[in-house]
């Protein structure tokens, strides 16, 4: 069953669309989430890792404290509402690949103290890969597929979800007093596109420039039962029940969901340096991350149509950023609260030199 009139239509039930729906529902809005129900999407195969220290230069993730605090509180609240567990706070082990990496880390350690839980962690079965040492840091992990599934079940129970395909170029009518999707007999005050990099198909956001990147992952089984932490060393390794998820590649040229032999070989070559025990590849998947040309998320109302909005471009940090950004977008939609310049969709419509 589908409602005929709601406050907000959300197109796409990935991390962005799902989290925005929860924020709007908490604010007292009625919503309708429309999703094609694709089996594989960037959100559904995402690792959901929230890591405070990233990259070869050991940079602190942007606004880490505020983003992580908002994310942890939000996911705990949704766990309670859905009576489902999908969020963990757990230590993460980062192993140095070279002496230069270790030296870089040591030079920055004084600024990382609050995020590093141990500089002499127990490497357990990874001792063979820890010749240069490593460190343990705080972190979190969202089991994204479980979060999306539990949320979808709740939205369905509230008559706030429909699995259907909508052609954004021909089947959505933007009128002065609202948005209409005639084939669904559905009307709303606002419309938000959260379709990942496919949001480029929505003609009103043509100036918004995506830089999508394909990512491939593996799910493996191993007889090693001592892997109880997320491990980072060139790749990440995240235990998921009886399986371990391994990732991830980056490819900006092949924007298909087809897995490749090159992707598989790239992952296994690094996995073989990290894991000494035998393993079996259970599944190999690929999807497209919705990253932006300027590597910042994009959110907000269209400059000339304040009832048409976008929430996108979260890239590989969607699980971390979505709760706080969804609250910002909710505040703009309901209270006209300004968005930060580096996040607002308006930056893509400016012609000034700073854009």
N, C-alpha and C positions, 0 to 999 in steps of 0.2 A: 504494500500500500504506500502511496506517496501523497504528501500534503499538497494542497493547491497554492498555498501562500505561506511564505516564511520571511524572516528578516534577512537572511543571508544564504545564498547558494554558494557552495564550495565545490569547485571542480578538481577532483583528485584526492584520493585518500591515502597519500603517502605520509611521511612524517610531518611535513608542513601542514597539509590539509587536515589531518587528524588532530594535531595539536591546536590548530586555530579553532577547529570545531569545539573542542573542549573549553577553550578560553571563552568563546562566545556563549556557549551554553551556561557557563558559570556566571556570565554577566547578565543572564536573563533573556538572551536572544533565542529565537527559533532558527534552526539551520536545516539545510538539506545538503548532504554530501553526495555527490554524484561521482561514480568511479567505474571504469571499464571492467575492472576485475581481472586485469592481466596477471598471469601466474608469476611472471618474473618482472620485477621493477627494481630500480636502484634502492628504494626504501626496503623492499622485502628481503633483499640479500645483504643489506648493510650490516657491518659488524657492530654498530652501535657503541663504539668505544669513545670514551670521553677522557682525553689524555692532556694533562696540564703542560707537559714539556714535549716539544715536537721538533722534528727535523734534525738535520746534521749540525745546526748551530745551537741546538738546545734552547730554542726560543720558548718563552712562556705564551701559551695560547691566549689570544686577544681577550681582554676582560674576563679572564678565567674565573676569578672569584664570583663575580656577579652572574655569569652564565651558569656556572656549575651549581651555585646555591639555588637559583631559580629552577634548574632542571631537576635536581634531587628532590626538592619540595613538591614540584609538580607531579613527577612520576609516582612518588609515594601516595599522593592524593588520588591519582587515577587508579593505582593498584587497589586502594581501599574501595573506590566506587565500583570497580569491575570485579572485585574479589579474585584478582589474579596477580601472580608475582612475575615481573619481567624486568625489574631494575636491581642491579647489584652495585654496591660500593666495595671495591676490591683492589688490592695492591697490584701494580704492574711492574714487570721486570724489564729493564732496558739493558741490553748487553752491548758493549762497545765492539765495533768491528775492527777498529785500528787503534794504534797508539795515539794517533793525531786526534781521533774522536775523544779518547779519554782525557787528553791534555786540554782540549777545548772545554770539556765538561768541568774539569777541575778549575779552570780559569773563571768559570761562571758560577761555581757552586755557592758562593756567598749570597747570590741573588736568588738562588733556587731552594734555599734551606727549608722554607715552609712547605714545599711541594715534594721534597725528597724524604721518604720515610726511613731509608737505610742506604748507606754508601758501601756497606759490606754485607749484602744479602746472602742467604743460603741459595746457591745456584742449583742444588739438588742434581737432577739428571742432566742439567745443561752445563755442567762443569767443563765439558770438552769444548764448548763454544764460548767459554768465558775467559779465554787466556788474557785478555786485556781488562777484565773486570766488568763492572756494571753498577747499576743502582736500582733501587726500588722506589717507586713513586706512588702517590695516592691516585685514585682514579675511579671511574664509574663505567658501567656497561648497561646499555639498554638492549634487551632481547627484542629487537624491532618487530619481527614477524608476530611475536606473541602480543606485543603492545597494539599493533594494528588489528589483529584478529579480535582481541578482547574489546577494543574500542568499537570496531564495526558491529559486533554483537550488541553492544549497548545502544549504538545509534539506531540499529534496526528496531530494537525494542521501543524506542522513542519515536518511530516513524520519521527518522532523520537521515536515512541512508537509502540510496537506490543504486543498483548495479545496472548501468546503461552507458551507451556511447553517445556523446553529443558532439556534433560538428560545430566547432566554435566559430567558423566562418559563415555558416548558413543557418544554423538552428537556434541562435540566440538573438533576441531583439532587445536593443538598448533603447528604452524610452525615458522621457524626462522624469517620470514618477516611479520608475522601477525597471526591473529586468524581467523579460518574459521568455520562457522556452515553450512555445506552442505545443510541440508534440507530447510534452509531459503535462500540459495544462498547469504549468508551474510559474508562479510570479514571486519576485522578491524585491526588497529594497536595495540590496547590494549583491554583487557578484564578485567572487574571488577566484582567480585561476591559480591553481597549485599543481599543475600537471608536469612538473619537472621541465626538462629542456624542451618538451613539446609545447610549452606555453608560447614559444616563438610562432606557433601557428595562429595565435590570436592576433588579428591584424592591428588592433589598437595599440599593441605594445611592440610594434615593429622596431622602434628605436632601441629597445632593450637588447643588448648584445650578450649572448651566451657563449661560453667556451667549453662545451660539454666534453667530458672525458670518459672513455670506456674503462671499466674496471672488471677484472676477472678474479674469481675466488675459487678455492677448493674446500670441500669438506672431506676430512679423512678420518679413518679409524686407526687406532694404535693400541697395542697391548700395554703401553706405558700408562700406569694409573697415577703417576706422581705429578702430572701436569695439572696444577690447580690454580695457576695464575695466567694472566695475559702476558705474553712474551713479545718483546720487540727486538729484532736484530735484522735489519734490512727488509724484513717483512714482519707482519704481526701474526700471532698465533693465539686464538681465543677458544678455550675449551667450552663446549656446548653439550652437556650431558655426556653421552657415550662417544660423541664425535668432537672434532676440533676443526674450527674454521680458519683457513689460511688466506691471507691477502696482502696487498692487492696490487694489480698492475694499473698502469695509466697509459691510455692510448687516445690521442686527440684526432687521429685520422680515420679509424674504423669505427663508425658510430652505429654498429649493429649489436644485437644481443647474442650474436653467434660466438661461441667459445672458439679459441684458436690453439693450435699446437704450440705456437710461440709463447702464448700466455701461460699455458700449462708448464712448459719447460722452464720459463723464467721463475715461476713459483717453486717448482720442485727442486731446481738447482740451489735455491736459497734455503729451502726446507731441509735438504740433505745436509747442509752445513750446520743446521741448528738442531735437528732431531737425529739422535743416534739409533733409535729403535726402528724396526720395520713398521710400515704403515700401508694402508689400503686407501686409495682414492674412491670415495663414495659418490661424490658429485662435483661437477665442474660447471660453474655458472658465470654469466656476464650480464652487465647492465650498464646504463649510461648515467653518470653523475651530472647533475645540473649545476655546473660551475659557471661563473660569470667572467667576462673579459677582464674586469678589474678585480676579480677574486673576492668581492664583497657580496653578501646576500642582497636581494632586492625585494622591497616591500613597499606597500603604500597605494594610494589612490592615483588613478590616471589624472594628470594635471588639468584636463578639460572635462573629465567625467568622474566626479567624486564618488559615484556609486559602482564604479568598475575598478577593481583592485587586483594586485598581484602579490604573491608570497612565494618566493622561489630562490634558487641559487645558493642553497645551504651547503652544497658540495659534500665533502666527507665529514663535516662537523654538524650534520643535521640534528642528531640526537642531543648534542650539547646545546645548540643555539635555538632550536625551535621553541621551547617554552617561553623564553624571555622575549624573543622576537614576536611570537604570536600575541603576547600581552601588549607589546608596543603597537602592533597593528590593530588590535581590539580597541586600544585607547584612542588611536587616530580615528577609527571608524565611528566610535560612539561619542567621543568627546573632542574630536578635532585636535588631539594632542600632536604637536609636531614630531616628526621622525628625525633622527640624526642624518645629516647631509650625506654621509658616506653609505647609508643604507637605503635612503629614500629612492623610489623609482624616478622621482623628478630629476635626478642627476643625469639620466639618460636622455632627457628632453631639453636640457640646457644647451645653450650655444656659447656660453662664456668660456674663457680659456681654462678654467679650473675643471671643467667636465672631462 
